[in-house]
Amino acid sequence: MKSVKVLLSSITAILLLSASSAYALSLGQLETMSPSQKKQAQQYFRSHSLGFSSIFKRYHPGPYWILKNKSAFHLTPEQIQREGQLKDEMAMHTIEDDRALQRAYDKYEKDAATAHPTLATIKKDIIRVGKAETRLGWEMVPYHLQGYALLNPAQKVTYTQLAAKTWAQDHRTPNK
């Protein structure tokens, strides 16, 4: 379970990095993470967010990505401000969900380690873990859709084209 806690702390740092440098700097966690730890944390998040990164985010990259590509979208100052708010809210809620998942796993491990765990207790623990993981997989969806909704029709065309291009670039198979 200690490795899960280390990974969850790393995930929090990764989410902070991708969502807001202000949060990351306030925690100072990123400075101590090796590239290997960051990669491991990202892999853990992807494996515990019900395919969010590979399924939903592929088509709806979200406010962080929109802001990263703001020049391609020709965002207005109001759009930049609102996308920034969405990005920050998303990060905070995702971190809360990450912590809830950690607590659910902690309780499950504690109850499973007892000499005579009851079926009812273990069932509740597993359901709690499942709900927490589902929440983690769901948390970013509304923010990604709201970020898209802030765009005008021309920006939405750019979004669709750029999202497809980004996905293709990030997931191309090296020539063998």
C-alpha contacts under 8 A as a table, 3 or more apart, distances in Angstrom:
res1	aa1	res2	aa2	distance
1	M	4	V	5.04
1	M	5	K	6.39
1	M	106	D	7.51
1	M	109	E	7.59
2	K	5	K	5.09
2	K	6	V	6.28
3	S	6	V	5.04
3	S	7	L	6.06
4	V	7	L	5.00
4	V	8	L	5.99
4	V	102	Q	7.78
5	K	8	L	5.02
5	K	9	S	6.11
5	K	102	Q	6.98
6	V	9	S	5.15
6	V	10	S	6.16
7	L	10	S	4.91
7	L	11	I	6.03
7	L	37	Q	7.94
7	L	40	Q	7.30
7	L	41	A	5.44
7	L	44	Y	7.06
8	L	11	I	4.87
8	L	12	T	6.21
8	L	41	A	7.13
8	L	98	D	6.92
8	L	99	R	7.68
8	L	102	Q	6.98
9	S	12	T	5.11
9	S	13	A	6.42
10	S	13	A	5.02
10	S	14	I	6.19
10	S	29	Q	7.88
10	S	33	M	7.56
10	S	37	Q	6.98
10	S	38	K	6.59
10	S	41	A	5.33
11	I	14	I	4.95
11	I	15	L	6.05
11	I	38	K	7.71
11	I	41	A	4.80
11	I	42	Q	6.42
11	I	44	Y	7.53
11	I	45	F	6.48
11	I	98	D	7.96
12	T	15	L	5.13
12	T	16	L	6.11
12	T	95	I	5.89
12	T	98	D	7.25
13	A	16	L	4.99
13	A	17	L	6.09
13	A	24	A	6.42
13	A	29	Q	5.99
13	A	30	L	5.95
14	I	17	L	4.94
14	I	18	S	6.12
14	I	30	L	7.61
14	I	38	K	6.64
14	I	41	A	7.06
14	I	42	Q	7.00
15	L	18	S	5.15
15	L	19	A	5.77
15	L	91	A	6.29
15	L	94	T	7.76
15	L	95	I	7.32
16	L	19	A	5.05
16	L	20	S	5.48
16	L	21	S	6.63
16	L	23	Y	5.75
16	L	24	A	5.01
16	L	91	A	6.49
17	L	20	S	5.75
17	L	21	S	5.57
17	L	23	Y	7.67
17	L	24	A	5.56
17	L	30	L	7.56
18	S	21	S	7.57
18	S	64	Y	7.18
19	A	64	Y	6.30
19	A	87	K	5.83
19	A	88	D	6.17
19	A	90	M	7.75
19	A	91	A	5.56
20	S	23	Y	5.62
20	S	24	A	6.62
20	S	87	K	7.49
20	S	88	D	6.36
20	S	91	A	7.58
21	S	24	A	4.96
21	S	25	L	5.98
22	A	25	L	5.31
22	A	26	S	6.25
23	Y	26	S	5.19
23	Y	27	L	6.51
24	A	27	L	5.38
24	A	28	G	6.06
24	A	29	Q	6.84
24	A	30	L	6.69
25	L	28	G	4.99
25	L	29	Q	7.69
25	L	30	L	7.77
27	L	30	L	7.93
28	G	31	E	5.98
28	G	32	T	7.67
29	Q	32	T	5.75
29	Q	33	M	6.78
30	L	33	M	5.23
33	M	36	S	7.92
33	M	37	Q	5.81
33	M	38	K	6.40
34	S	37	Q	5.13
34	S	38	K	6.36
35	P	38	K	5.08
35	P	39	K	6.16
36	S	39	K	5.13
36	S	40	Q	6.10
37	Q	40	Q	4.98
37	Q	41	A	6.09
38	K	41	A	5.11
38	K	42	Q	6.23
39	K	42	Q	5.15
39	K	43	Q	6.20
40	Q	43	Q	5.08
40	Q	44	Y	6.14
41	A	44	Y	5.02
41	A	45	F	6.19
42	Q	45	F	5.13
42	Q	46	R	6.18
43	Q	46	R	5.08
43	Q	47	S	6.15
44	Y	47	S	5.09
44	Y	48	H	6.19
45	F	48	H	5.13
45	F	49	S	5.95
46	R	49	S	5.46
46	R	50	L	7.29
46	R	51	G	6.35
46	R	52	F	6.91
46	R	53	S	6.04
46	R	54	S	7.82
47	S	50	L	6.65
47	S	51	G	6.94
48	H	51	G	7.78
48	H	133	E	6.12
48	H	136	L	7.55
48	H	137	G	7.16
49	S	52	F	5.56
49	S	53	S	7.72
49	S	133	E	6.29
49	S	134	T	6.91
49	S	136	L	5.58
49	S	137	G	3.79
49	S	138	W	7.56
50	L	133	E	7.59
50	L	134	T	6.96
50	L	137	G	5.28
51	G	54	S	5.40
51	G	55	I	5.50
51	G	56	F	7.32
51	G	137	G	7.37
52	F	55	I	5.43
52	F	56	F	5.10
52	F	57	K	5.94
52	F	137	G	5.87
52	F	138	W	7.78
53	S	56	F	6.23
53	S	57	K	4.94
53	S	58	R	6.66
54	S	57	K	6.27
54	S	58	R	5.83
55	I	58	R	5.62
55	I	59	Y	7.48
56	F	59	Y	5.79
56	F	60	H	6.08
56	F	61	P	7.89
56	F	141	V	7.79
57	K	60	H	4.69
57	K	61	P	4.62
57	K	62	G	7.22
58	R	61	P	6.12
58	R	163	A	7.10
58	R	164	A	7.70
58	R	167	W	6.33
59	Y	160	T	7.56
59	Y	163	A	6.42
59	Y	164	A	7.31
60	H	144	H	6.07
60	H	145	L	7.01
60	H	148	Y	7.58
60	H	163	A	7.48
61	P	64	Y	7.76
61	P	65	W	5.84
61	P	66	I	7.46
61	P	144	H	6.53
61	P	163	A	6.91
62	G	65	W	5.56
62	G	66	I	6.17
62	G	143	Y	6.80
62	G	144	H	3.92
62	G	145	L	7.04
62	G	147	G	5.83
62	G	148	Y	6.94
63	P	66	I	4.87
63	P	67	L	6.06
63	P	83	E	5.27
63	P	84	G	7.07
63	P	86	L	6.49
63	P	87	K	5.46
63	P	143	Y	7.14
63	P	144	H	6.03
63	P	147	G	5.06
63	P	148	Y	7.64
64	Y	67	L	5.26
64	Y	68	K	6.16
64	Y	83	E	7.54
64	Y	84	G	7.57
64	Y	87	K	5.72
65	W	68	K	4.87
65	W	69	N	6.23
66	I	69	N	5.16
66	I	70	K	5.82
66	I	73	F	7.71
66	I	83	E	7.59
66	I	147	G	7.61
67	L	70	K	4.76
67	L	80	I	6.80
67	L	83	E	6.86
67	L	84	G	7.39
69	N	72	A	5.50
69	N	73	F	6.63
70	K	73	F	5.08
70	K	74	H	5.94
70	K	75	L	5.66
70	K	80	I	7.70
71	S	74	H	4.99
71	S	75	L	6.89
72	A	158	T	7.60
73	F	155	Q	5.50
73	F	158	T	6.73
73	F	159	Y	7.52
74	H	155	Q	7.78
75	L	78	E	7.95
75	L	79	Q	5.76
75	L	80	I	6.19
76	T	79	Q	5.10
76	T	80	I	6.25
77	P	80	I	5.07
77	P	81	Q	6.20
78	E	81	Q	5.10
78	E	82	R	6.17
79	Q	82	R	5.14
79	Q	83	E	5.92
79	Q	150	L	6.71
79	Q	151	L	7.70
80	I	83	E	5.24
80	I	84	G	6.04
81	Q	84	G	5.13
81	Q	85	Q	6.33
82	R	85	Q	5.01
82	R	86	L	6.25
83	E	86	L	5.06
83	E	87	K	6.09
83	E	147	G	5.96
83	E	150	L	7.91
84	G	87	K	5.03
84	G	88	D	6.21
85	Q	88	D	5.21
85	Q	89	E	6.10
86	L	89	E	5.16
86	L	90	M	5.93
86	L	143	Y	6.03
86	L	146	Q	7.83
86	L	147	G	7.04
87	K	90	M	5.16
87	K	91	A	6.24
87	K	143	Y	7.42
88	D	91	A	5.13
88	D	92	M	6.31
89	E	92	M	5.21
89	E	93	H	6.20
90	M	93	H	5.30
90	M	94	T	5.96
90	M	139	E	7.36
90	M	140	M	6.04
90	M	143	Y	6.27
91	A	94	T	5.13
91	A	95	I	6.11
92	M	95	I	5.21
92	M	96	E	6.33
93	H	96	E	5.00
93	H	97	D	6.21
93	H	139	E	7.01
94	T	97	D	5.01
94	T	98	D	6.04
94	T	136	L	6.45
94	T	139	E	6.11
94	T	140	M	7.08
95	I	98	D	4.89
95	I	99	R	6.25
96	E	99	R	5.17
96	E	100	A	6.27
97	D	100	A	4.92
97	D	101	L	6.20
97	D	132	A	6.77
97	D	135	R	6.62
97	D	136	L	5.44
97	D	139	E	7.70
98	D	101	L	5.17
98	D	102	Q	6.33
98	D	136	L	6.50
99	R	102	Q	4.95
99	R	103	R	6.20
100	A	103	R	5.05
100	A	104	A	6.14
100	A	132	A	6.22
101	L	104	A	5.04
101	L	105	Y	6.20
101	L	129	V	6.23
101	L	132	A	4.94
101	L	133	E	6.14
101	L	136	L	7.77
102	Q	105	Y	5.18
102	Q	106	D	6.12
103	R	106	D	4.95
103	R	107	K	6.21
104	A	107	K	5.28
104	A	108	Y	6.17
104	A	125	D	6.85
104	A	128	R	6.01
104	A	129	V	5.14
104	A	132	A	7.13
105	Y	108	Y	5.02
105	Y	109	E	6.06
105	Y	125	D	7.88
105	Y	129	V	6.13
106	D	109	E	5.18
106	D	110	K	6.12
107	K	110	K	5.04
107	K	111	D	6.05
107	K	125	D	6.86
108	Y	111	D	5.25
108	Y	112	A	5.97
108	Y	122	I	6.82
108	Y	125	D	5.04
108	Y	126	I	6.87
108	Y	129	V	7.78
109	E	112	A	5.08
109	E	113	A	6.08
110	K	113	A	5.26
110	K	114	T	6.86
111	D	114	T	5.56
111	D	117	P	6.29
111	D	121	T	7.34
111	D	122	I	6.90
112	A	117	P	6.00
112	A	122	I	6.85
113	A	117	P	7.64
114	T	117	P	5.66
117	P	121	T	6.96
117	P	122	I	6.91
118	T	121	T	5.29
118	T	122	I	6.32
119	L	122	I	5.31
119	L	123	K	5.99
120	A	123	K	5.11
120	A	124	K	6.18
121	T	124	K	5.15
121	T	125	D	6.18
122	I	125	D	4.94
122	I	126	I	6.13
123	K	126	I	5.20
123	K	127	I	6.16
124	K	127	I	5.10
124	K	128	R	6.01
125	D	128	R	4.98
125	D	129	V	6.21
126	I	129	V	5.07
126	I	130	G	6.13
127	I	130	G	4.96
127	I	131	K	6.09
128	R	131	K	5.15
128	R	132	A	6.12
129	V	132	A	5.11
129	V	133	E	6.10
130	G	133	E	5.15
130	G	134	T	6.04
131	K	134	T	4.98
131	K	135	R	6.08
132	A	135	R	5.06
132	A	136	L	6.23
133	E	136	L	4.99
133	E	137	G	6.23
134	T	137	G	5.05
134	T	138	W	6.11
135	R	138	W	4.97
135	R	139	E	5.76
136	L	139	E	5.34
136	L	140	M	7.83
137	G	140	M	7.23
138	W	141	V	5.60
138	W	142	P	7.96
139	E	142	P	7.00
139	E	143	Y	7.90
140	M	143	Y	5.39
140	M	144	H	6.20
141	V	144	H	5.20
141	V	145	L	6.29
142	P	145	L	5.14
142	P	146	Q	5.99
143	Y	146	Q	5.00
143	Y	147	G	6.00
144	H	147	G	5.14
144	H	148	Y	6.43
145	L	148	Y	5.15
145	L	149	A	6.18
146	Q	149	A	4.92
146	Q	150	L	6.46
147	G	150	L	5.45
147	G	151	L	7.33
148	Y	151	L	5.60
148	Y	156	K	7.19
149	A	152	N	7.84
151	L	154	A	7.94
151	L	155	Q	5.53
151	L	156	K	5.94
152	N	155	Q	5.24
152	N	156	K	6.19
153	P	156	K	5.05
153	P	157	V	6.54
154	A	157	V	5.26
154	A	158	T	6.53
155	Q	158	T	5.00
155	Q	159	Y	6.01
156	K	159	Y	4.80
156	K	160	T	6.21
157	V	160	T	5.31
157	V	161	Q	6.33
158	T	161	Q	5.20
158	T	162	L	5.85
159	Y	162	L	5.18
159	Y	163	A	5.80
160	T	163	A	5.23
160	T	164	A	6.27
161	Q	164	A	5.35
161	Q	165	K	6.22
162	L	165	K	4.96
162	L	166	T	5.89
163	A	166	T	5.10
163	A	167	W	6.08
164	A	167	W	5.17
164	A	168	A	6.17
165	K	168	A	5.13
165	K	169	Q	6.16
166	T	169	Q	5.12
166	T	170	D	6.02
167	W	170	D	5.15
167	W	171	H	5.97
168	A	171	H	5.31
168	A	172	R	5.70
169	Q	172	R	5.61
